[in-house]
Amino acid sequence: MNEKQAIDMNRTCWNTVAHHYNGIDALPNYGPFVQTEEELQLFDVVEGTCVLDIGCGSGHSLKSMSEQGASELWGLIYHRHKLIQQNRH
């Protein structure tokens, strides 16, 4: 399998299952059976900061950052299905 075929296969697979992940692995959770942000404390104080989430998926982690008082939120994603979901938040 060449690189383009691998990328196409990956895209097809994620497009098929993406709706199952909507908000499931978003902050403050890192996924099933994993500690939460509250337990791990990987982020410093978010209040008043500018947040850039690359690969922001459904935007649920950005919503969490907003609830923690981030002053500016930016999310980047290149996935049509996720963009539709983001527009709902």
Long-range contacts (C-beta under 8 A, 24 or more apart in sequence): 14-79, 15-79, 15-81, 18-79, 18-81, 18-82, 19-81, 21-57, 21-58, 22-58, 22-60, 22-85, 23-58, 23-60, 25-57, 26-57, 26-58, 26-60, 26-61, 26-63, 26-64, 27-60, 27-61, 27-64, 27-65, 28-64, 37-64, 46-70, 47-71, 50-74, 52-76, 56-82, 56-86, 57-82, 58-82, 58-85, 58-86, 58-89, 59-85, 59-86, 59-89, 60-89, 63-89
